[in-house]
Amino acid sequence: MPGKPAFHARCGLSLDRAARLQSPCPLDHTLIARPGDDCPEAELVDPAASSAV
């Protein structure tokens, strides 16, 4: 979830858990919302960018 890390961290979102994601957004603004301690590895896709293909 893209956003301002300081604000979203206070709401329980994790920047550290998003470290292994590949994202069209800057990784320092990509956080994980679901609970857990895992650090998933995945490629995030921007639907607006992929709809032009």
WOWOSUL-V915872 format. One record per backbone hydrogen bond with DSSP energy under -0.5 kcal/mol. CO is the residue of the C=O (numbers start at 1). NH is the residue of the N-H. E is the energy in kcal/mol with one decimal. If there is no record, write none. Layout:
CO_NH_E / CO_NH_E
This chain:
1_31_-1.8 / 3_5_-0.7 / 4_8_-2.3 / 5_9_-2.6 / 6_10_-1.1 / 7_11_-0.6 / 8_11_-0.8 / 8_13_-2.2 / 9_12_-1.6 / 13_15_-0.5 / 14_32_-2.0 / 15_18_-0.8 / 16_19_-1.4 / 18_21_-1.9 / 20_42_-0.5 / 21_23_-0.5 / 22_44_-3.7 / 26_29_-2.1 / 27_30_-1.5 / 29_3_-1.5 / 29_31_-0.5 / 32_14_-2.1 / 40_42_-0.5 / 42_22_-2.7 / 42_44_-0.6 / 45_47_-0.8 / 46_50_-2.2 / 47_51_-1.5 / 49_52_-0.8 / 50_53_-1.2
